[in-house]
Amino acid sequence: MVKFIHTADIHLGVAPDAGRPWSKKRQREIWDSFAEVIAAAKREKPDFLFITGDLFHAQPLKKELAEVDALFREIPETKVLLIIGNHDFLRPKSYYLTFPWAENIYIFKREEADYFDFPEKNAAVYGLSYWHREIRERLYDGLHPLEDDRINILLAHGGDETHIPFAAKRLLQNGFDYVAAGHIHRGGWLAEGRAVMAGSLTPTDCNDVGLHGYWMGTLTKAGAQVQFYPIYHCEYCHETYEVHPGTTERELLRWAERLIAERPQYQYFRLFLKGRKDPDIVYDLSAIDELDRIVDVTEQLVPDYDYEKLCEEYAGSLLEAYIRRMERKPQDMRTKKALEYGVNALLGHKF
């Protein structure tokens, strides 16, 4: 039996929400989150720690590798297996290649598939690292384990058309007992309870919604038992307010303030205003935008026009003619949108 922790897309060095007062704090929290994974390994003593790409957000400095190496040295009983992803991809002068790593660290240094064999655990771990920002070839598809009787594990980074496309089911059919994947920041099961996309350890962008964390479990030739462990440093939430023509700025501000007051401190918010508004009102959202933990406020509002009143007010004009013509068309969603956009343009509004 193999016991392991699986994480990916840590992006050490990134400073999320650039320009916001909490950006530096978030940058430190990403390092703290990685330290939490090491603490879990110290406590649980897994055989392996799998890091499936993008440990760093960009090419790491030597001092940054020294910080990571010091953490790995705290878990000498755990073998750390690392593939390099598309963000911190290998180059001929990359410090990844020359740094004097601790003995428990195994780095895949080739773009071609390679493996490390651990006969004492009857396990073999396969993988490859990026030497380019993009790899469009399906490099994993033709990969098969060399010994069927081993517990064969594949570390994979990719899954979209520009970063080693793959289908987890095919890789399992190739003979791998488990696929530990990275690159897609929204994690979850990929196939048959034996393939996991780790997701980013913590969110690095306000569109990385929901909880993030790492995975831990056990693996035998018969199957896997794997569980997700969230880390509560940051969770981005998308929240929507339904606006109507009578909605006031004060009402919107109070809603945003309630969110901040009632929800956990680790939650940050991207707010969406949807619905219909008085076409003559322009909301000043600066007070909301300046609140703590409000990352962004996006208006997705449409004007609540009284078309008959507009026809009376602009009788004989191009605007009236346009409205009347559109009203004679079949009233489907496309027609309604065309009417709305046309009136916006003729009135000079920007929505």
Secondary structure, DSSP 8 states (H G I E B T S, - for coil): -EEEEEE----BT--SSTTSTTHHHHHHHHHHHHHHHHHHHHHH--SEEEEES-SBSSS--HHHHHHHHHHHTT-TTSEEEEE--SSS---TT-HHHHS---TTEEE---SS-EEEEEGGGTEEEEE---SSS-B-S-TTTT---S-TTSEEEEEEE--BTTB----HHHHHHTT-SEEEEES-SS-EEEETTTEEE---SS--STTSBS-EEEEEEEEETTEEEEEEEEETT-EEEEEEEEE-TT--HHHHHHHHHHHHHHS-TTEEEEEEEEEEE-TT-----HHHHTSTTEEEEEEEEEE---HHHHHHHTTTSHHHHHHHHHHTS--SHHHHHHHHHHHHHHHT---
